Amino acid sequence: MQAFISRRKGGTGILSGKIELYFTEITHFAEQLELLAKSLKNLSEEELMRIVCENRACWNSRCGDILTGKEMKIGLGLKLEANRLGETAREIKRQAEKMYRSELANIQRGTTRIY
């Protein structure tokens, strides 16, 4: 980021175009994380549960109960991680929006400042 700092007197810091570029990149990354979280959650809720039910139908013993319990535990872990990943993506978006607004306000203050 240091390369984009204006060094001349009365400079406005990071150029607004660069700020928007960074903001767009960060929000795109956060959206991809949200898609990954949704995909992981779908996998844990639907696909894994389907597999568990199919496997359970093949096992009629105590071992089947143990296997089903372990598979359910894995599914719950995946779901929890998917939720955490989604929360992280939403927090990244919130922080990016906050920084974006702050930088634009700083640029506005810098251009209207009288020396």
MDAnalysis code that builds the backbone (N, CA, C; Angstrom):
import MDAnalysis as mda
import numpy as np

u = mda.Universe.empty(345, n_residues=115, atom_resindex=np.repeat(np.arange(115), 3), trajectory=True)
u.add_TopologyAttr("name", ["N", "CA", "C"] * 115)
u.add_TopologyAttr("resid", np.arange(1, 116))
u.add_TopologyAttr("resname", ["MET", "GLN", "ALA", "PHE", "ILE", "SER", "ARG", "ARG", "LYS", "GLY", "GLY", "THR", "GLY", "ILE", "LEU", "SER", "GLY", "LYS", "ILE", "GLU", "LEU", "TYR", "PHE", "THR", "GLU", "ILE", "THR", "HIS", "PHE", "ALA", "GLU", "GLN", "LEU", "GLU", "LEU", "LEU", "ALA", "LYS", "SER", "LEU", "LYS", "ASN", "LEU", "SER", "GLU", "GLU", "GLU", "LEU", "MET", "ARG", "ILE", "VAL", "CYS", "GLU", "ASN", "ARG", "ALA", "CYS", "TRP", "ASN", "SER", "ARG", "CYS", "GLY", "ASP", "ILE", "LEU", "THR", "GLY", "LYS", "GLU", "MET", "LYS", "ILE", "GLY", "LEU", "GLY", "LEU", "LYS", "LEU", "GLU", "ALA", "ASN", "ARG", "LEU", "GLY", "GLU", "THR", "ALA", "ARG", "GLU", "ILE", "LYS", "ARG", "GLN", "ALA", "GLU", "LYS", "MET", "TYR", "ARG", "SER", "GLU", "LEU", "ALA", "ASN", "ILE", "GLN", "ARG", "GLY", "THR", "THR", "ARG", "ILE", "TYR"])
u.atoms.positions = np.array([
    [0.810, -1.198, 0.000],
    [0.000, 0.000, 0.000],
    [0.854, 1.263, 0.000],
    [2.071, 1.158, 0.489],
    [2.912, 2.330, 0.595],
    [3.196, 2.968, -0.758],
    [3.182, 2.179, -1.796],
    [3.494, 2.706, -3.125],
    [2.422, 3.664, -3.629],
    [1.234, 3.604, -3.072],
    [0.142, 4.428, -3.553],
    [-0.060, 5.707, -2.740],
    [0.806, 5.939, -1.773],
    [0.708, 7.144, -0.957],
    [1.251, 8.328, -1.747],
    [0.491, 9.394, -1.742],
    [0.922, 10.606, -2.436],
    [1.881, 11.376, -1.533],
    [3.043, 11.729, -2.039],
    [4.061, 12.412, -1.238],
    [4.067, 13.928, -1.454],
    [3.327, 14.416, -2.397],
    [3.362, 15.856, -2.657],
    [2.538, 16.615, -1.615],
    [2.855, 17.876, -1.468],
    [2.156, 18.713, -0.503],
    [0.677, 18.805, -0.880],
    [-0.173, 18.599, 0.108],
    [-1.610, 18.651, -0.142],
    [-2.151, 17.357, -0.714],
    [-1.329, 16.298, -0.718],
    [-1.757, 14.998, -1.237],
    [-2.885, 14.418, -0.395],
    [-3.646, 13.540, -0.998],
    [-4.815, 12.998, -0.300],
    [-4.589, 11.583, 0.216],
    [-3.332, 11.097, 0.296],
    [-3.089, 9.757, 0.797],
    [-3.329, 8.737, -0.294],
    [-3.905, 7.633, 0.064],
    [-4.187, 6.585, -0.916],
    [-5.235, 7.106, -1.888],
    [-5.019, 6.898, -3.142],
    [-5.943, 7.374, -4.152],
    [-7.277, 6.647, -4.024],
    [-8.369, 7.356, -4.261],
    [-9.696, 6.755, -4.083],
    [-9.929, 5.569, -5.013],
    [-9.328, 5.591, -6.188],
    [-9.460, 4.458, -7.106],
    [-8.853, 3.194, -6.524],
    [-7.716, 3.343, -5.855],
    [-7.067, 2.193, -5.216],
    [-7.902, 1.701, -4.041],
    [-8.500, 2.616, -3.307],
    [-9.353, 2.231, -2.181],
    [-10.522, 1.399, -2.687],
    [-11.137, 1.852, -3.760],
    [-12.265, 1.105, -4.316],
    [-11.823, -0.248, -4.848],
    [-10.635, -0.313, -5.444],
    [-10.103, -1.576, -5.948],
    [-9.894, -2.556, -4.802],
    [-9.263, -2.100, -3.715],
    [-9.050, -2.960, -2.556],
    [-10.380, -3.408, -1.962],
    [-11.317, -2.474, -1.856],
    [-12.634, -2.799, -1.299],
    [-13.332, -3.866, -2.142],
    [-13.269, -3.714, -3.453],
    [-13.892, -4.681, -4.354],
    [-13.240, -6.054, -4.214],
    [-11.919, -6.086, -4.144],
    [-11.212, -7.356, -3.997],
    [-11.556, -8.045, -2.678],
    [-11.594, -7.281, -1.617],
    [-11.892, -7.850, -0.298],
    [-13.323, -8.368, -0.251],
    [-14.269, -7.596, -0.768],
    [-15.662, -8.059, -0.734],
    [-15.848, -9.279, -1.635],
    [-15.136, -9.332, -2.756],
    [-15.210, -10.514, -3.628],
    [-14.679, -11.741, -2.885],
    [-13.573, -11.587, -2.194],
    [-13.002, -12.669, -1.397],
    [-13.988, -13.117, -0.317],
    [-14.627, -12.163, 0.360],
    [-15.596, -12.499, 1.408],
    [-16.804, -13.232, 0.825],
    [-17.242, -12.822, -0.353],
    [-18.366, -13.508, -1.001],
    [-17.996, -14.946, -1.358],
    [-16.759, -15.151, -1.800],
    [-16.311, -16.512, -2.096],
    [-16.266, -17.360, -0.823],
    [-15.844, -16.744, 0.284],
    [-15.858, -17.456, 1.553],
    [-17.284, -17.828, 1.962],
    [-18.224, -16.911, 1.744],
    [-19.622, -17.205, 2.069],
    [-20.152, -18.356, 1.213],
    [-19.810, -18.375, -0.063],
    [-20.224, -19.481, -0.932],
    [-19.624, -20.805, -0.461],
    [-18.370, -20.771, -0.061],
    [-17.726, -21.966, 0.457],
    [-18.418, -22.439, 1.732],
    [-18.780, -21.503, 2.603],
    [-19.472, -21.848, 3.844],
    [-20.827, -22.483, 3.547],
    [-21.557, -21.922, 2.594],
    [-22.858, -22.497, 2.229],
    [-22.701, -23.898, 1.648],
    [-21.689, -24.072, 0.818],
    [-21.431, -25.375, 0.218],
    [-21.070, -26.408, 1.284],
    [-20.218, -26.021, 2.214],
    [-19.818, -26.909, 3.298],
    [-21.004, -27.253, 4.194],
    [-21.829, -26.268, 4.465],
    [-23.016, -26.507, 5.288],
    [-23.975, -27.460, 4.572],
    [-24.164, -27.246, 3.282],
    [-25.021, -28.132, 2.487],
    [-24.472, -29.555, 2.506],
    [-23.165, -29.676, 2.364],
    [-22.527, -30.988, 2.401],
    [-22.777, -31.674, 3.735],
    [-22.632, -30.928, 4.814],
    [-22.794, -31.520, 6.137],
    [-24.251, -31.850, 6.449],
    [-25.181, -31.072, 5.950],
    [-26.584, -31.290, 6.279],
    [-27.262, -32.309, 5.369],
    [-27.014, -32.213, 4.082],
    [-27.754, -33.043, 3.140],
    [-26.969, -34.267, 2.674],
    [-25.813, -34.027, 2.089],
    [-25.056, -35.129, 1.503],
    [-24.590, -36.128, 2.562],
    [-23.997, -35.614, 3.626],
    [-23.489, -36.514, 4.651],
    [-24.628, -37.276, 5.327],
    [-25.743, -36.606, 5.559],
    [-26.879, -37.275, 6.188],
    [-27.445, -38.374, 5.273],
    [-27.440, -38.137, 3.995],
    [-27.889, -39.154, 3.040],
    [-26.970, -40.366, 3.102],
    [-25.677, -40.104, 3.153],
    [-24.705, -41.196, 3.229],
    [-24.860, -41.956, 4.543],
    [-25.066, -41.225, 5.639],
    [-25.254, -41.866, 6.945],
    [-26.465, -42.787, 6.914],
    [-27.550, -42.316, 6.346],
    [-28.771, -43.140, 6.272],
    [-28.549, -44.386, 5.407],
    [-27.849, -44.225, 4.302],
    [-27.560, -45.375, 3.439],
    [-26.669, -46.386, 4.159],
    [-25.653, -45.897, 4.847],
    [-24.761, -46.799, 5.584],
    [-25.486, -47.489, 6.731],
    [-26.349, -46.747, 7.400],
    [-27.084, -47.306, 8.538],
    [-28.016, -48.422, 8.089],
    [-28.559, -48.302, 6.907],
    [-29.449, -49.337, 6.387],
    [-28.694, -50.640, 6.141],
    [-27.386, -50.556, 5.934],
    [-26.572, -51.748, 5.674],
    [-26.063, -52.417, 6.952],
    [-26.087, -51.705, 8.062],
    [-25.536, -52.227, 9.309],
    [-26.664, -52.445, 10.308],
    [-26.828, -53.641, 10.782],
    [-27.834, -53.948, 11.796],
    [-27.148, -54.538, 13.023],
    [-26.297, -53.733, 13.637],
    [-25.559, -54.208, 14.807],
    [-25.124, -53.015, 15.648],
    [-24.471, -53.334, 16.737],
    [-23.940, -52.287, 17.614],
    [-22.891, -51.459, 16.866],
    [-22.120, -52.096, 16.010],
    [-21.107, -51.397, 15.208],
    [-21.758, -50.354, 14.298],
    [-22.939, -50.666, 13.780],
    [-23.674, -49.713, 12.955],
    [-24.042, -48.472, 13.746],
    [-24.444, -48.673, 15.002],
    [-24.775, -47.527, 15.871],
    [-23.549, -46.663, 16.139],
    [-22.419, -47.321, 16.385],
    [-21.174, -46.590, 16.645],
    [-20.752, -45.804, 15.406],
    [-20.803, -46.460, 14.257],
    [-20.432, -45.800, 13.007],
    [-21.343, -44.607, 12.722],
    [-22.643, -44.799, 12.909],
    [-23.598, -43.712, 12.680],
    [-23.325, -42.544, 13.619],
    [-23.028, -42.840, 14.873],
    [-22.706, -41.785, 15.838],
    [-21.483, -40.988, 15.435],
    [-20.465, -41.689, 14.973],
    [-19.239, -41.004, 14.539],
    [-19.492, -40.157, 13.299],
    [-20.261, -40.687, 12.369],
    [-20.577, -39.925, 11.152],
    [-21.404, -38.677, 11.489],
    [-22.322, -38.810, 12.418],
    [-23.128, -37.651, 12.825],
    [-22.255, -36.587, 13.500],
    [-21.277, -37.055, 14.276],
    [-20.357, -36.131, 14.944],
    [-19.538, -35.357, 13.909],
    [-19.089, -36.052, 12.878],
    [-18.334, -35.403, 11.796],
    [-19.220, -34.375, 11.088],
    [-20.474, -34.755, 10.819],
    [-21.409, -33.835, 10.170],
    [-21.658, -32.591, 10.998],
    [-21.804, -32.757, 12.307],
    [-22.009, -31.609, 13.187],
    [-20.783, -30.708, 13.201],
    [-19.595, -31.327, 13.203],
    [-18.354, -30.542, 13.162],
    [-18.244, -29.741, 11.880],
    [-18.592, -30.362, 10.758],
    [-18.573, -29.643, 9.476],
    [-19.544, -28.474, 9.488],
    [-20.719, -28.699, 10.039],
    [-21.723, -27.634, 10.089],
    [-21.250, -26.472, 10.955],
    [-20.655, -26.782, 12.095],
    [-20.140, -25.722, 12.974],
    [-19.026, -24.927, 12.298],
    [-18.132, -25.621, 11.607],
    [-17.049, -24.932, 10.890],
    [-17.598, -24.082, 9.744],
    [-18.622, -24.579, 9.075],
    [-19.257, -23.807, 8.005],
    [-19.874, -22.530, 8.574],
    [-20.507, -22.640, 9.726],
    [-21.085, -21.454, 10.365],
    [-20.001, -20.450, 10.747],
    [-18.892, -20.949, 11.292],
    [-17.785, -20.059, 11.659],
    [-17.185, -19.389, 10.430],
    [-17.061, -20.128, 9.353],
    [-16.533, -19.581, 8.109],
    [-17.460, -18.491, 7.569],
    [-18.766, -18.732, 7.630],
    [-19.735, -17.723, 7.201],
    [-19.665, -16.465, 8.052],
    [-19.524, -16.641, 9.369],
    [-19.397, -15.492, 10.270],
    [-18.125, -14.701, 9.964],
    [-17.048, -15.410, 9.691],
    [-15.788, -14.747, 9.345],
    [-15.941, -13.935, 8.067],
    [-16.603, -14.492, 7.076],
    [-16.819, -13.784, 5.812],
    [-17.660, -12.526, 6.038],
    [-18.693, -12.635, 6.851],
    [-19.532, -11.458, 7.129],
    [-18.753, -10.393, 7.896],
    [-17.887, -10.810, 8.806],
    [-17.067, -9.853, 9.554],
    [-16.059, -9.169, 8.627],
    [-15.485, -9.911, 7.706],
    [-14.558, -9.320, 6.729],
    [-15.285, -8.253, 5.925],
    [-16.501, -8.544, 5.487],
    [-17.279, -7.567, 4.716],
    [-17.586, -6.321, 5.554],
    [-17.975, -6.541, 6.820],
    [-18.273, -5.389, 7.701],
    [-17.042, -4.509, 7.891],
    [-15.900, -5.134, 8.158],
    [-14.680, -4.368, 8.375],
    [-14.223, -3.667, 7.097],
    [-14.381, -4.322, 5.966],
    [-14.006, -3.701, 4.688],
    [-14.870, -2.476, 4.418],
    [-16.168, -2.599, 4.670],
    [-17.083, -1.460, 4.483],
    [-16.707, -0.313, 5.415],
    [-16.388, -0.642, 6.656],
    [-16.002, 0.377, 7.636],
    [-14.722, 1.098, 7.201],
    [-13.722, 0.325, 6.753],
    [-12.463, 0.923, 6.300],
    [-12.674, 1.754, 5.040],
    [-13.500, 1.264, 4.141],
    [-13.789, 1.980, 2.894],
    [-14.404, 3.346, 3.198],
    [-15.433, 3.347, 4.049],
    [-16.071, 4.623, 4.405],
    [-15.101, 5.561, 5.114],
    [-14.271, 5.008, 5.977],
    [-13.290, 5.807, 6.704],
    [-12.271, 6.432, 5.770],
    [-11.755, 5.659, 4.831],
    [-10.776, 6.186, 3.882],
    [-11.381, 7.259, 2.975],
    [-12.603, 7.041, 2.526],
    [-13.244, 8.066, 1.697],
    [-13.488, 9.344, 2.492],
    [-13.858, 9.203, 3.757],
    [-14.035, 10.385, 4.602],
    [-12.705, 11.104, 4.801],
    [-11.626, 10.352, 4.974],
    [-10.298, 10.965, 5.124],
    [-9.889, 11.717, 3.861],
    [-10.171, 11.145, 2.710],
    [-9.864, 11.819, 1.454],
    [-10.662, 13.110, 1.348],
    [-11.937, 13.045, 1.700],
    [-12.796, 14.238, 1.642],
    [-12.273, 15.326, 2.581],
    [-11.898, 14.927, 3.793],
    [-11.346, 15.906, 4.738],
    [-10.043, 16.494, 4.215],
    [-9.213, 15.638, 3.612],
    [-7.930, 16.102, 3.091],
    [-8.076, 17.087, 1.939],
    [-9.082, 16.912, 1.118],
    [-9.257, 17.818, -0.012],
    [-9.891, 19.135, 0.389],
    [-10.619, 19.150, 1.492],
    [-11.269, 20.392, 1.927],
    [-10.475, 21.130, 2.986],
    [-9.375, 20.552, 3.455],
    [-8.559, 21.151, 4.493],
    [-7.861, 22.391, 3.947],
    [-7.858, 23.442, 4.727],
    [-7.193, 24.684, 4.330],
    [-5.929, 24.847, 5.161],
    [-4.822, 25.114, 4.466],
    [-3.525, 25.269, 5.149],
    [-3.133, 26.712, 5.182],
])
